[in-house]
Amino acid sequence: MVMNGYDPQTNGGQYLEDLATAYWVSDALFTALEMDLFQTIDDFGIRGASLLELAPKLGANESALERYLALLNSLGLVGCYQNVYYNQLITKEYLLIASPLYQGDSLLWRKNLTDDWNTLKASLTAGGRVNFLPADISEDELNLRRAKYIKAMDNVAKLKARDCTTFFTELSGDILDVGTGSGAMALAFLEAFPGTRATLLDIVQMLPQTQKLVDATAYADRVNYHPANILEPQWGLAKKYRLIILSNIIHAYAESENEQVLKTAASHLSDDGIILIHDFFNEHDPVKAHLTDINMFLNTYNGKVFSGAWVIAELKKNDLLTSSLIPLATDTALIFAARSQMALDTIYFK
Ligand SMILES: C[S@@+](CC[C@H](N)C(=O)[O-])C[C@H]1O[C@@H](n2cnc3c(N)ncnc32)[C@H](O)[C@@H]1O
């Protein structure tokens, strides 16, 4: 809807009204997830569920629920036939917890960000983030938060990871996943290319959470974990890597940090290796890129969304050849870099 930007064919006032009510749609979705509404419908199996059956299960008032279900129907999330409600395909694919592409953790993490967005005006005045975690937050609470965060990242990365692997026709050897989060990016490559192994690098506090998720997959024995702070000039790695992944990590920091991060990443690239950068970029899906930029402004120290042109210029400073910015069908895009044209030519540009 509004993410598509201003459409000159429509009434400008309508566009503004749609901007102002965009949060109604978000709240409608968050509420259904928090009430477990889609899962409750799914529990009735293929016969679906009537209003009379759903209302008590959800603890909802019948006539209120009927109006809410009509909204979810118009949003394309549930269907209704002869007074029986069922989940639409998009809901089955992304909003039921058993689905491999489940997005609920990520969507509800978005809801948590409301507190940051409520500080937009104060942050604009202050010139930076004003909403911080309480100073006395315990390590247990932090770990709970990390577990939620990593699941949210995992949901999103799984949506994109297979798109990234399809640019490779063959791959073997060592993969380094920098700021790995759940490891979903590296895991997709391990699945697609049996002759690979992966080193998952993240801050020491995050890796136990990563390991919990990786241990539940079939690839745990092809993975090792490397705690490091990528803001340090050396990451303590002895090897060179055939594939180095930087997925959604560039936007966590500003220019000076990323100059260093890209330099260190380049120093670990083998002669036949590829660096894969996956991120938001200002040239691709500008509305989402700028929303993500402000999101970083509100909840990180100095994270921002870059132009692809800036990242490409930095890679070139490290004597790397690069692809142009390759848009995915979604809101993010890719840049590939390598030491030689021969290595870059192994990437299959569709
Ligand atoms: C937005 S997440 C992206 C995770 C994953 N690459 C993906 O695409 O889903 C950024 C990750 O980078 C890690 N990270 C942030 N700063 C880091 C640092 N200074 N050193 C190492 N890892 C860092 C975070 O802990 C987090 O797991």
The ligand as an SDF file (V2000), in Angstrom:
LIG
                    3D

 27 29  0  0  0  0  0  0  0  0999 V2000
   20.6780   -7.4340   11.8760 C   0  0  0  0  0  0  0  0  0  0  0  0
   21.5230   -8.8190   12.4400 S   0  0  0  0  0  0  0  0  0  0  0  0
   21.7950   -9.7500   10.9370 C   0  0  0  0  0  0  0  0  0  0  0  0
   21.9770  -11.2170   11.1880 C   0  0  0  0  0  0  0  0  0  0  0  0
   22.1670  -12.0920    9.9320 C   0  0  0  0  0  0  0  0  0  0  0  0
   23.3750  -11.7720    9.2320 N   0  0  0  0  0  0  0  0  0  0  0  0
   20.9470  -11.9930    9.0240 C   0  0  0  0  0  0  0  0  0  0  0  0
   21.0530  -11.5720    7.8850 O   0  0  0  0  0  0  0  0  0  0  0  0
   19.8710  -12.4020    9.4950 O   0  0  0  0  0  0  0  0  0  0  0  0
   23.1400   -8.2280   12.8340 C   0  0  0  0  0  0  0  0  0  0  0  0
   24.0010   -9.2610   13.5540 C   0  0  0  0  0  0  0  0  0  0  0  0
   25.3260   -8.7250   13.6550 O   0  0  0  0  0  0  0  0  0  0  0  0
   25.8090   -8.9330   14.9540 C   0  0  0  0  0  0  0  0  0  0  0  0
   26.7630   -7.8480   15.2990 N   0  0  0  0  0  0  0  0  0  0  0  0
   26.4690   -6.5470   15.4860 C   0  0  0  0  0  0  0  0  0  0  0  0
   27.5790   -5.8710   15.8270 N   0  0  0  0  0  0  0  0  0  0  0  0
   28.5840   -6.7660   15.8340 C   0  0  0  0  0  0  0  0  0  0  0  0
   29.9710   -6.6630   16.1440 C   0  0  0  0  0  0  0  0  0  0  0  0
   30.5030   -5.4990   16.4880 N   0  0  0  0  0  0  0  0  0  0  0  0
   30.7420   -7.7750   16.0680 N   0  0  0  0  0  0  0  0  0  0  0  0
   30.1810   -8.9640   15.7280 C   0  0  0  0  0  0  0  0  0  0  0  0
   28.8700   -9.1170   15.4220 N   0  0  0  0  0  0  0  0  0  0  0  0
   28.0780   -8.0350   15.4920 C   0  0  0  0  0  0  0  0  0  0  0  0
   24.5750   -8.8970   15.8490 C   0  0  0  0  0  0  0  0  0  0  0  0
   24.8020   -9.5500   17.0860 O   0  0  0  0  0  0  0  0  0  0  0  0
   23.5480   -9.5810   14.9500 C   0  0  0  0  0  0  0  0  0  0  0  0
   23.5410  -10.9730   15.1520 O   0  0  0  0  0  0  0  0  0  0  0  0
  1  2  1  0
  2  3  1  0
  2 10  1  0
  3  4  1  0
  4  5  1  0
  5  6  1  0
  5  7  1  0
  7  8  2  0
  7  9  1  0
 10 11  1  0
 11 12  1  0
 11 26  1  0
 12 13  1  0
 13 14  1  0
 13 24  1  0
 14 15  1  0
 14 23  1  0
 15 16  2  0
 16 17  1  0
 17 18  1  0
 17 23  2  0
 18 19  1  0
 18 20  2  0
 20 21  1  0
 21 22  2  0
 22 23  1  0
 24 25  1  0
 24 26  1  0
 26 27  1  0
M  CHG  2   2   1   9  -1
M  END
$$$$
